[in-house]
């Protein structure tokens, strides 16, 4: 069984530096911290084999698992997390998982080995491949979805999507296309559920031929617009499951001479800062991204400190914002 001396030797560092990395990682340089983490992983070293004094100490570090660090919505959530963490004396380590389960495992191992105290996961819970929640790890799901079996913070994605589609229906649209995220993404599932509820409420059949799978990124929105452009009976409105795809779709329609909103209405989701400055400005759902991050950090720090958390699921209000990208079908 590996000892702290073995870790120090494998990392090429002193046992004192390794000890600091375990008990107070913020006092160790990032370069040396990585060396310690890599040595721990190679040796499968478990600090819980140390004396009780090590087991009882906290690192005052939170790990935030981010599936796509370039996503502007996640950047706002992280800003909220860091604000609360800093005030509480905690540091934040971003784990860019690239939506990889293997990378998630590596960052979760930091909590197992006492290099961090808990995890905030920005990837929505999906039962078939979820690594969290676990009884032995403090964790909170931020920007989560329905039926998350742990502490979570989210908006009502089903209700928000339904609200958006009802807006288009009230304008007179009956053929409403969709650009979704990946089909297995829980946010896609929730928002598609809201879309279908709105159509059913208006007595309109669900038409899968005008539901195009995207990937919550710009290029998938552009590609989806090309597919809509090629349809013999193009929808009169398109509901996008995030702003990035909506902005790309507007460009894709414009390149073919299709005017938004005169020829086709377009909606987004998230209310990114740029959405109010696009031409036309974007009708969208505003998620309280920073508030989601703040609440998630408050819950996690409370759990770490042993403070009772009477509410498991926190559903924050969203805002429906009508701008220039939607109008009645011409």
Secondary structure, DSSP 8 states (H G I E B T S, - for coil): ---HHHHHHHHTS-HHHHHHHHH-GGGS-HHHHHHHHHHHHHHT--GGGS-HHHHT----EEEEEES-TT-HHHHHHHHHHHHHHHHTT-EEEEEE-TT-HHHHHHHHHHHHTTS-SEEEE-S---TTT----BTTBEEEEES--TT-SSSEEE--HHHHHHHHHHHHHHHT---EEEEES-TT-HHHHHHHHHHHHHHHHTT----GGGEEE--SSHHHHHHHHHHHHT-SS--SEEEESSHHHHHHHHHHHHTTT--TTTT-EEE-SB--GGGGTSSS--BEEE--HHHHHHHHHHHHHHHHTT-----SEEE---EEE--TT-----
